[in-house]
Amino acid sequence: MPNIIIKAENPGKKYTIGHQAEKGGYTALRDVLMQNARTLWNKTKDLATGKPIIKATQRKKHGHSRM
């Protein structure tokens, strides 16, 4: 009878889904829908009150500098 070198009992598999690996959690569909509804409401409210919907960002001018 040969000697057993490696023995495994009850091996299992564990899978990590890519988007869950980044966040480490689960997001329910109702949470996504509520977040989108809240964002839409806030943007509509901002538009009605005259606030800009898209906030401007500071940009640096790209050009060649002379030495």
C-alpha positions in Angstrom: 0.0 0.0 0.0 1.5 3.4 -1.0 2.1 6.1 1.5 -0.3 9.1 1.3 1.5 12.3 0.7 -1.4 14.7 0.4 -4.9 14.2 1.8 -7.8 16.6 1.5 -11.1 16.3 3.3 -14.2 18.2 2.3 -12.6 20.6 -0.1 -14.7 23.7 -1.0 -14.6 26.5 -3.5 -15.0 30.2 -2.8 -15.6 32.7 -5.5 -15.3 36.5 -5.4 -17.3 38.5 -7.9 -15.3 41.5 -9.2 -17.6 44.3 -8.2 -18.1 42.8 -4.8 -14.4 42.5 -4.2 -13.9 46.2 -4.6 -16.7 47.3 -2.3 -16.7 44.4 0.0 -20.5 44.5 0.3 -23.9 44.0 -1.3 -26.1 46.8 -2.6 -29.8 46.0 -3.0 -31.7 47.2 -6.1 -34.0 49.3 -3.9 -30.9 51.1 -2.6 -29.7 51.9 -6.1 -33.2 53.1 -7.2 -33.5 55.3 -4.1 -30.1 56.8 -4.6 -30.9 57.6 -8.3 -34.3 59.1 -7.2 -32.6 61.2 -4.6 -30.0 62.4 -7.1 -32.7 63.3 -9.6 -34.8 65.1 -6.9 -31.8 67.1 -5.8 -30.8 68.1 -9.4 -34.4 69.1 -10.1 -34.6 71.2 -6.9 -31.2 72.8 -7.8 -32.5 73.6 -11.3 -35.7 75.1 -9.9 -33.8 77.4 -7.5 -31.2 78.5 -10.1 -28.2 76.6 -8.8 -25.9 75.1 -11.5 -26.5 71.4 -12.0 -22.9 70.7 -13.2 -20.3 72.1 -10.9 -17.4 73.7 -12.6 -13.9 72.5 -11.9 -10.7 74.4 -12.0 -8.6 73.7 -15.0 -5.0 74.5 -15.6 -4.0 75.9 -18.9 -2.0 73.5 -20.9 0.7 75.3 -22.9 4.3 75.3 -23.6 6.4 77.4 -21.3 9.4 79.3 -22.5 12.7 78.9 -20.8 
